[in-house]
Amino acid sequence: MGSNGEANYFSVTVSKEEVVAAVLPSQEHWLPLSNLDLLLPQLDVGVFFCYKKPKMGFGSMVSVLKKAMAEALVLYYPFAGEVVANPLGEPELLCNNRGVDFSEAFTDAELVDLNLYNPDVCIDGKIVPEKKNGVFAVQATELKCGGVVVGCTFDHRIADAYSTNMFLVSWAEAAQSKPISTTPSLRRSLLNPRRPGHIHPSLDNIYLPISLFALPKDPKTNNLDDHDHLISRIYYVKADELTQLQSLASSNGNKRTKLESFSAFLWQLIAQCASKNNTKNGKTKVSKMGIVVDGRSRLLSDDKMCTYFGNVLSIPYGCMKIDELIEHKLSWVANKVHDFLESEVTKEHFLGLIDWVEAHRPEPAVSKIYASNKEDGPAFVISSGQRFPVCEVDFGWGIPAFGSYHFPWGGNTGYVMPMPSPAGNGDWVLYMHLFREQLEFLEIEAASFFKPFEL
């Protein structure tokens, strides 16, 4: 089915399930979650890689994947553990080498049949596995054409994308019998709170205790109206479109990054989509846009921070009136994006965030933008996936024809992740999880930019 098809009906049959543990057992121990880990609710993240028909058979490929995973888990042992509540009710990691659930499957679809533009119907629960136990789950799926999809699901409380990317590269290195180039650091002391702590009041504008709002429901049951819930789409953006956008977003000698330029562009479009219903009780609606920021390079000069395994994220966000976003030039919006990032994304911001969580423990906390009410105006988060090492996830049968994260996180806050194309030519792959009406608007108003993805 082509990119405009709404669904791909194909079956996936799981033929074998087993547990892959680290090849070298380690002594069972507890690993506490850092304060930044504790900011994450229980969310599972998916990632998958599509490979064209390789020269080796599927059985041989699966053997390579399992053997290499057993080797990589020696260093990345948190992925072989289990999350258990401690006496305070906080999640903690039991490093017991429980292992990773590994499934082998077959589908009657060919690689070109996968409607990757609409991943909700061909990826979710089909070639990206549902994680039922442990921290990490894998499914290797053989396609009718001989191609293979390797899908993974992991617990976001244990790892962010940066950490998972390190593991994926190490797993691929082990598969090619190469020495693992990155040893992950699990030094939780790198993220210890200060004594006494110092908390800037601005953090109360970004995060809040969980008791102040209800967590979003399961995305599969969140809304009864099929036209009024978050759905996933994957688009392909050409490098020249990004260059042109960056030029428009830069002004007066201030060159904006491609991420800042794209963020401003999308914020304006989302505001335009919302403008037809721009008042609530006589008040002009606002739109919120958050950008996920990795704090590793900002926190410490210690080399261990570059290989730190866990979550080192914050989600600063901007809030603008919809009318303002629409009436100003793209460069003006890009400047606003740059300003709210620059003011929050500092070493002190992350140190203060660690202290803020400590002051609220054991009560969980979460980013405020995730608690946004759709009726007050659109809200979404952009998470830069430019470090996604899609070309490095080569298990010995070539680089992927395609790879993407898959993160349908539910609630009313959208999620967008731009990633590099496997072609390595500056093009982007865009995973977008927004309301259907927003995506339909983007495809009409910016059709040359948001191209539905097809293999």
HELIX and SHEET records of a PDB file:
HELIX    1   1 ASP A   37  LEU A   39  5                                   3    
HELIX    2   2 PHE A   58  LEU A   75  1                                  18    
HELIX    3   3 TYR A   77  ALA A   80  5                                   4    
HELIX    4   4 LEU A  111  ASP A  113  5                                   3    
HELIX    5   5 PRO A  119  CYS A  122  1                                   4    
HELIX    6   6 ALA A  161  ALA A  175  1                                  15    
HELIX    7   7 ARG A  188  LEU A  191  5                                   4    
HELIX    8   8 PRO A  201  ASN A  205  5                                   5    
HELIX    9   9 ILE A  210  LEU A  212  5                                   3    
HELIX   10  10 ALA A  239  ALA A  249  1                                  11    
HELIX   11  11 LYS A  258  ALA A  274  1                                  17    
HELIX   12  12 SER A  275  ASN A  277  5                                   3    
HELIX   13  13 ARG A  296  LEU A  299  1                                   4    
HELIX   14  14 ASP A  303  THR A  307  5                                   5    
HELIX   15  15 ILE A  322  GLU A  327  1                                   6    
HELIX   16  16 LEU A  330  GLU A  344  1                                  15    
HELIX   17  17 LYS A  347  HIS A  360  1                                  14    
HELIX   18  18 LYS A  368  ALA A  371  5                                   4    
HELIX   19  19 LYS A  374  ASP A  376  5                                   3    
HELIX   20  20 VAL A  390  GLU A  392  5                                   3    
HELIX   21  21 ARG A  436  GLU A  445  1                                  10    
SHEET    1   A 6 VAL A  12  VAL A  20  0                                        
SHEET    2   A 6 VAL A 100  THR A 107 -1                                        
SHEET    3   A 6 PHE A 136  GLU A 142  1                                        
SHEET    4   A 6 VAL A 148  ASP A 155 -1                                        
SHEET    5   A 6 ASP A  44  TYR A  51 -1                                        
SHEET    6   A 6 PHE A 402  HIS A 406 -1                                        
SHEET    1   B 3 HIS A  29  PRO A  32  0                                        
SHEET    2   B 3 PRO A  91  CYS A  95 -1                                        
SHEET    3   B 3 GLU A  82  ALA A  85 -1                                        
SHEET    1   C 2 TYR A 207  PRO A 209  0                                        
SHEET    2   C 2 ALA A 365  SER A 367 -1                                        
SHEET    1   D 7 LEU A 313  SER A 314  0                                        
SHEET    2   D 7 VAL A 286  ASP A 294 -1                                        
SHEET    3   D 7 ALA A 379  SER A 383  1                                        
SHEET    4   D 7 GLY A 414  PRO A 420  1                                        
SHEET    5   D 7 TRP A 428  PHE A 435 -1                                        
SHEET    6   D 7 LEU A 230  VAL A 237 -1                                        
SHEET    7   D 7 LYS A 451  PRO A 452 -1                                        
SHEET    1   E 2 THR A 279  LYS A 280  0                                        
SHEET    2   E 2 LYS A 283  THR A 284 -1                                        
SHEET    1   F 3 LEU A 313  SER A 314  0                                        
SHEET    2   F 3 VAL A 286  ASP A 294 -1                                        
SHEET    3   F 3 TYR A 317  LYS A 321 -1                                        
END                                                                             
